[in-house]
């Protein structure tokens, strides 16, 4: 798919063994059954959210809709007929073994898959009611930001890493005058606060970002993504290269951010999905096998393949 293409490719029918198992979504405005509640139930405690768990989001708004999406590289179809909602107020975790198609699906949400030669898509991906193929690609990637597995700060100062995103947004708006540091500073500081990093770097904003620890670098990348106020934040194994303390910090950040931005996370770590996700989609060999609340998928999976995966039989 070329970046200049303005219409989706023609759909190609995919033969599947059976329909994926779906469960009813949580009604808007209700308290999502957080995964920690499921963990409490497994330990014989009350299923109510414990005092140490983050409060549920007060409202849920659907930002993206994935409708019958299939994705292929050349003649190889790697995602088949997946339909999912992506909601602000929730964290959606995509889980599954390597090669299940979850990262390919994640990358399709801001059209990163089309960078690969021969990539095609069937089905619809809608952002706030508009098919993403009809959105200018740079504008889409500002509205649907992505944080990758390995932290990738730019070789510049902490301040300029975040300011870069803001200047790019400014430039895309065709404003000719370069914004000054003084103008950008409140937005940079706000993004660093939202990423839970400002208190640690407040005195060092002009220091090289590459001197930060791995966990701090990843939070800086999250701050850079948040600076332009996206509607959706995509996280591709954001903690896989980090130590347990940094991982816990970022997990807490993810849960706190879900009230202001829709979050989709790909993770191989089932415990992490249990800790942060409100809803879970289990994928296997490109198919969506099961989708439901975190508590339902982990405590009472409906499909045998899901039971095998969460039970450790494969993966």
PyMOL commands that set and color helices and strands:
alter all, ss='L'
color gray80, all
select helices_A, chain A and resi 35-42+102-108+113-115+132-134+137-143+158-172+181-194+198-204+209-211+214-226+244-257+270-276+294-299+304-310
alter helices_A, ss='H'
color red, helices_A
select strands_A, chain A and resi 21-22+61-73+76-88+91-95+119-127+130-131+144-147+232-236+262-266+279-284+287-293
alter strands_A, ss='S'
color yellow, strands_A
deselect
rebuild
show_as cartoon
